[in-house]
Amino acid sequence: MTEKDILLSINKRLEVIVNLLLERPIADNEKMVLRGQIKKLHSLGLQPKAIGEILGKTNTYVSKEITGLKKGKMKK
């Protein structure tokens, strides 16, 4: 990985963190907030592993949530 690639990766993660902080709603239901954050991160092009690292969740948990989001979208 070149220095430019590393810097681009860092920049992308910083943009994601800022977006999450700006959009973080105050809610009692943490799971819905977390699901929204996963949806946002996935829409920004991050892989489940990277999303899990950012949110402190496992790759498996994130993948399950993404699959659930996709299934919910297909039903509509």
Secondary structure as GFF3:
##gff-version 3
##sequence-region A 1 76
A	DSSP	alpha_helix	3	23	.	.	.	ID=ss1
A	DSSP	alpha_helix	30	43	.	.	.	ID=ss2
A	DSSP	alpha_helix	48	55	.	.	.	ID=ss3
A	DSSP	alpha_helix	59	75	.	.	.	ID=ss4
###
